[in-house]
Structures are given as C-alpha cells and as structure tokens.
Amino acid sequence: MANWNDPQDTRTGFGTAPGYAGDVAQRTTFDAGLRKHMLSIYNYMSSGVLLTGIVAMLTARSGLALTFASGPLMWLVALSPLAIVFAMSFGANKFSTGTLQAMFWGFAFLMGLSLSTIFLVYTGASIAATFFATAAAFAGLSLFGYTTQKNLSGWGSFLIMGVIGLIVASLINLFLKSPALMYGISFIGVLIFAGLTAYDTQKLKSQYLEIQQAKMTNPAIAAAFPMGKVVVLGALNLYLDFINMFLFLLRFMGNSRN
C-alpha cells in the first residue's frame, strides 16, 4: 500500500493530497473503498472462471467437445476469445461498462467451449486436482501482490517479454513436437504467470490509488474513470493469469486418458 507519510509515493508518482496523510478518517475510507474495489474484481474473476468450468464440463459430458477438437469449429472457439480480449483491451474507452461486462461473460463462455477439449485428453480427477492446486497458488500469489511493500512494477516488462517468448517457443514446438521443449515451456509458463498474478494484483491496487488521488486533485476527473470498467478489465487480467497458470500446470499434473 502507498506510504501516506511520504510527500510523494514513488510507485504511483502522485503526491499526497494536503492534509490527507494525517486524516485517519479519510485513510480508513480509502482502505474500505480499496477492499470493496478489489473484492468486486475477485468476484468477477472467480465468477468468470466458474462459468468457464461449468461450460467446459457440460460440453465435454454432452459429447460436443469432440466437435471442437478439430476442423473449422476448433479454430472458431480458439480464436474468438482472443479476439474479444483484444477488443476489450484496445477498445475499452469506446465501449460502455455494460458492453464490457457482456463481452467478459461472452469471453468466459467461449473459453469454456474451447477448454472442453481438455476432458478428452486428461482424466476428470486430475483436472480437478490441478484446478484446486492452481486456485491455492493463485490465492497465495495474489495475497502476496496485495500485501507486499516491495515495488513489483519492474517485473512488468520482463514478464511480458517472457509471455512473448512462450508464444514463439510454442509455435516452434508445433513443428518440432519435442516433449522436452513442451515441458520446458510449461515450467517457465507456470513461473511467468505466477509472477504476473502478483504483479497484476499490485498494479490493480496502485491503479485504484492513482484514480482516487486524481479525483481529489480534480473532482471533474471522476467521470473519466468509470470504476465499473476498471473492475471488468482488472478481472479479465486476473482471469487470464489464472487460466494460463492452470493450463501450464495441467501438463505436469494431468493424467492422460490413454
């Protein structure tokens, strides 16, 4: 959390508002607002993950997962969620809060269709075990990102470069089909998305601080920071961290049906 006794928080770059550091009531209000804000993000994120899991399981049980395992439909359900992510990320200012919410739920639903195919490869018990292991790891890492006094902003560029490296290595392995490279990619992937979980949590916390301090400096700015949008986009980031960590971890913990 920001050091309210410093004239300027080095993480956010915003100076402390006059008299704010000493105002216990205002600080208490801020802390309560931050907790409510983060809880809203976690509620959206966890609801999205739950929707994805239910859709994936029902699709697999119905036998429809086989239709998404190959052919044109495979590419449709694989690329549609990616298109929604790009649209939400780069067009957030153009969309209303309600539109972004609808896009988030649509994304979670399509991810469920896409992930239904893992039930064709791994046993249900190993998928469940991996899910709960991922949930425990995510909770611990997010708690670390929320509570640590260490500035994690320096991790950002390194982790993003790591994600790009993972994508390139995965594309190369489509042709090489090397099991050793696959496990290496998976191991690094778990580490990268574990780091992103902590990094994104702290980033969302700092973002809330920046918005609140900007509003105190100029109340008119409030209209430019619709918190509903911030919540949805924050939930999307944490959702992606969770799902990617789960998928990479599944390659180690998943038991093949064969």
GITA-V12460 format. One record per residue. N is the residue number from 1. RES is the residue in three letters. PHI is phi in whole degrees, -180 to 180 (999 if undefined). Layout:
BEGIN
n->[N/N]
res->[RES/RES]
phi->[PHI/PHI]
END
This chain:
BEGIN
n->[1/2/3/4/5/6/7/8/9/10/11/12/13/14/15/16/17/18/19/20/21/22/23/24/25/26/27/28/29/30/31/32/33/34/35/36/37/38/39/40/41/42/43/44/45/46/47/48/49/50/51/52/53/54/55/56/57/58/59/60/61/62/63/64/65/66/67/68/69/70/71/72/73/74/75/76/77/78/79/80/81/82/83/84/85/86/87/88/89/90/91/92/93/94/95/96/97/98/99/100/101/102/103/104/105/106/107/108/109/110/111/112/113/114/115/116/117/118/119/120/121/122/123/124/125/126/127/128/129/130/131/132/133/134/135/136/137/138/139/140/141/142/143/144/145/146/147/148/149/150/151/152/153/154/155/156/157/158/159/160/161/162/163/164/165/166/167/168/169/170/171/172/173/174/175/176/177/178/179/180/181/182/183/184/185/186/187/188/189/190/191/192/193/194/195/196/197/198/199/200/201/202/203/204/205/206/207/208/209/210/211/212/213/214/215/216/217/218/219/220/221/222/223/224/225/226/227/228/229/230/231/232/233/234/235/236/237/238/239/240/241/242/243/244/245/246/247/248/249/250/251/252/253/254/255/256/257/258]
res->[MET/ALA/ASN/TRP/ASN/ASP/PRO/GLN/ASP/THR/ARG/THR/GLY/PHE/GLY/THR/ALA/PRO/GLY/TYR/ALA/GLY/ASP/VAL/ALA/GLN/ARG/THR/THR/PHE/ASP/ALA/GLY/LEU/ARG/LYS/HIS/MET/LEU/SER/ILE/TYR/ASN/TYR/MET/SER/SER/GLY/VAL/LEU/LEU/THR/GLY/ILE/VAL/ALA/MET/LEU/THR/ALA/ARG/SER/GLY/LEU/ALA/LEU/THR/PHE/ALA/SER/GLY/PRO/LEU/MET/TRP/LEU/VAL/ALA/LEU/SER/PRO/LEU/ALA/ILE/VAL/PHE/ALA/MET/SER/PHE/GLY/ALA/ASN/LYS/PHE/SER/THR/GLY/THR/LEU/GLN/ALA/MET/PHE/TRP/GLY/PHE/ALA/PHE/LEU/MET/GLY/LEU/SER/LEU/SER/THR/ILE/PHE/LEU/VAL/TYR/THR/GLY/ALA/SER/ILE/ALA/ALA/THR/PHE/PHE/ALA/THR/ALA/ALA/ALA/PHE/ALA/GLY/LEU/SER/LEU/PHE/GLY/TYR/THR/THR/GLN/LYS/ASN/LEU/SER/GLY/TRP/GLY/SER/PHE/LEU/ILE/MET/GLY/VAL/ILE/GLY/LEU/ILE/VAL/ALA/SER/LEU/ILE/ASN/LEU/PHE/LEU/LYS/SER/PRO/ALA/LEU/MET/TYR/GLY/ILE/SER/PHE/ILE/GLY/VAL/LEU/ILE/PHE/ALA/GLY/LEU/THR/ALA/TYR/ASP/THR/GLN/LYS/LEU/LYS/SER/GLN/TYR/LEU/GLU/ILE/GLN/GLN/ALA/LYS/MET/THR/ASN/PRO/ALA/ILE/ALA/ALA/ALA/PHE/PRO/MET/GLY/LYS/VAL/VAL/VAL/LEU/GLY/ALA/LEU/ASN/LEU/TYR/LEU/ASP/PHE/ILE/ASN/MET/PHE/LEU/PHE/LEU/LEU/ARG/PHE/MET/GLY/ASN/SER/ARG/ASN]
phi->[999/-60/-85/-72/-90/-83/-65/-147/-77/-68/-79/-93/83/-92/-78/-74/-64/-53/79/-73/-61/-90/-93/-62/-63/-67/-66/-63/-63/-62/-60/-65/-65/-64/-62/-65/-63/-66/-64/-62/-64/-64/-64/-64/-62/-66/-66/-64/-63/-63/-60/-59/-63/-66/-63/-62/-68/-67/-65/-66/-67/-78/90/-70/-59/-62/-75/-99/-86/-160/82/-60/-65/-61/-71/-65/-75/-81/-93/-61/-60/-64/-63/-66/-60/-65/-64/-67/-72/-97/-118/-58/-70/-87/-94/-77/-60/-62/-66/-63/-63/-63/-66/-63/-68/-64/-62/-62/-65/-65/-64/-63/-62/-65/-80/-61/-70/-67/-72/-83/-105/-116/-72/-61/-65/-72/-65/-64/-63/-67/-61/-69/-65/-65/-62/-66/-64/-60/-61/-66/-69/-67/-63/-62/-62/-77/-100/-65/-90/-75/-79/-96/-62/-69/-74/-54/-63/-63/-69/-65/-62/-64/-63/-62/-62/-63/-63/-63/-63/-67/-65/-63/-73/-62/-95/-76/52/-93/-61/-63/-66/-61/-69/-64/-62/-65/-63/-66/-62/-60/-65/-65/-78/-66/-64/-65/-62/-67/-62/-66/-62/-66/-63/-65/-66/-67/-61/-60/-61/-61/-64/-66/-70/-65/-66/-69/-71/-146/-54/-67/-70/-52/-67/-86/-124/-65/-66/-60/-67/-61/-64/-64/-68/-65/-63/-63/-60/-68/-59/-63/-61/-65/-64/-67/-64/-61/-67/-69/-69/-62/-67/-94/-96/-73/-98/-68/-69/-84]
END
